[in-house]
Amino acid sequence: MNFFLEVLVGGLLSGVMYALVALGFVMIYKASGVFNFAQGAMVYLAALSVVGIMEWGAPLWLAVVLAFSIMTAFGIATEKFVLRKLVNQPPIALFMATIGLAFFIEGLAPMIFGSEPRALDLGIVDEPIPWILDNWNMVISKFDLVAAGVGAVLVATLALFFQFTRVGRALRAVADDHQAALSIGIPLQNIWAIVWGVAGFVALVAGMMWGARNGVQFALTFTALKALPVLILGGFTSVPGAIVGGLIIGASEKLAEIYIPPVMEGMFGGNFGGIEGWFPYVLALLFLLVRPEGLFGEKHIDRV
Amino acid sequence: MMKTFKPAVAAAAVSLAMLSQAAVSAEQFFPIPSFRVGPYGANGQSFYGGFIDYLNYVNMKEKGVNGVQMAYEECETEYNTAKGIECYERLKGKAADSAGPIHVMSTGISYALVDKSAQDKLPLTMMGYGRTDAVDGSVFPYAFPLVTTYQMQASAIIKFLRDKNAGSLEGKKIVYLYHDSAYGKEAIVALQAEASLNKFNLVLIPVAHPGNEQGAQWLKIRQEKPDFVVFWGWGVMNQTALKAAQKVGFPRDKMIGSWWTGSEEDVIPAGDAAKGYMAATWNVSGKKVPVIADIEKVVYGAGKGNLQDKDKIGTILYNRGVSAAVVSVEAIRKAQEKFGKGKPMNGTQVAWGLEHLDMTEARIKALGATDLLPEIKTSCSNHEGSGKVKIQQWDGAKWVPVTGWIEGNKALIHPLFQASAKQYAKEKGITPRDCSKEK
């Protein structure tokens, strides 16, 4: 039972890390109806900017501020040079543009800051909390708890921003219908620039947490793979959904990795481990059959 | 005016081209499908930087091999199998008359090229990766898993652990944590054979690609309470494993990795979590190796170095690239001895050279490559030629060798290659060469 709880809690905490990446997807999708294929690359760019600037001699706080400026500038440039030309084009055109953007970032970022993997020290040690280990014999890392706290604050901030600010309401209006939003005077270009800037900020937070955990390197782009099933479960338009989806995916993949292979090996022999790469996708597919819009996603109704 | 000028320019251009053609000395062409961008770009930059620097070093220091200059062309694979095949197809036309050994540094790409390179009669070298049953050259005449294979490496690691445990591993528990791919699975058969021979309990724990999340695996390791973890990772999986080991409190000096988990790129991003961790290698790091110091002086001194970031000189992967080039050039030298000094060698001739390597300690020393390579003696029936590794330990700043050369259990492992090669020959309808008739 103790081991089960340890795996469950570890999975939930991993899920928060997935949710941090998923939030960036939600931001863009919510405001523009576009699935941003470049979100993983943005996570990489943001983290690489931080370590790259630190290598030039800047302290961490300054590197973070400058990296945020880079991400904001990148957001504005994306709106001006990529998205502005594609207003009212089919969503697939915007999606294809984000694929191009992903490859562009993946090539440009290492060209500027170098491609060798580097450590990012945020001053939070990824070691078990001794008190929990001694009393409960459970490994709960300080780093994972901090990441969970960061995730909670980020979600609360974004939820409040979307719900209660003028910009947030404008973002939702743009997401519903570009043309209708334009017709009532919402400046679409400004809104898109803001949302890409905010998505850049979310990428920066995710990049720093993942980078501090596994090192800053190209593989940060792969974090997007973990976010996709989270989005399917939580819904592409829901900020709290990203967190709940993350928790479900994190916990279920860890429990599956531990408990399913022994059963399969007992039945068929061989080795069935290493399933956590695909298990979340199977779970997400099953979920799609029951609730295509996700747990918290908006139900799409077309009136005919 | 223009009418008379044009033919004059054309004639001059033709004359110049003819003159330069005559002036160009004979060249040995190396097709290099390399990777410098993408997920593993940092690894490729160091390896291929070292490889190319050595080719240029031979040209600058020795005026080539008996006057034949080393030439090369790179093609970017991004460590992607499809692109690797495309690069091979693009470069092979230029390698028809003169072909250095091809190093793709990818198990996936080398598997895809084993048959093609044999058809095209181009030597495919797989130093420390790739199709390991190609040790049996009677079935694989153009494939060379040189120096040592995954299986011999695993066997050498077990020997190291056994020596560490007063000569016995009986009753001990060893977890094999591996990348769930062809690369990670290659060593399982050897570890199972060693487990049954040495009576230790082997627990297999795979990690799905890319391996940036290993929470469940390390909780399982914590539950299993193994004596050692033998570790076969690649890329981000390596740093993640070291960090995860720290998280569950598993001692890093009881983790021993393969040579693809033992470079600076693998440990520096993990920070303090990597301190004490050990890994196998066949080449040491550092600039104390004479040929590495001389490359820096001769090639970089002349401003002709291949690396943009000079700090990579002397790293594990840079030195490994140099070691691969040393073996390749030595094979060309060997081939020239048989087929004609001062002439470029074609694929078949270079394959002969690779099959007749005899790099003794004295020869390695003469090349300035002491500690970059173990002794190598290849033959038709043994395309590996060595099977030896060293174990090194990360002290927080650099890799430090902690053993001399350790040879895997050849009597246990090589029959596995021969059985697999025999099966392959049967499936493909290949009639193996009679190695006793090869000279």
Interface residues (C-beta under 8 A of the other chain):
Chain A: F3 E6 V7 G10 G11 S14 E106 G107 P110 G114 S115 E116 P117 R118 A119 D121 D126 E127 P128 L133 V139 S141 F143 W210 R213 N214 G215 V216 Q217 F218 A219 T221 F222 T223 K226 E253 K254 E257 I258 N271 G273 G274 I275 E276 G277 W278
Chain B: V37 G38 P39 Y40 G41 A42 Q45 D180 L204 I205 P206 V207 A208 H209 P210 N212 E213 G215 A216 Q217 L219 K220 R222 Q223 G235 V236 Q239 T240 K243 Q246 K247 V248 G249 E265 I268 P269 A270 G271 A273 D309 K312
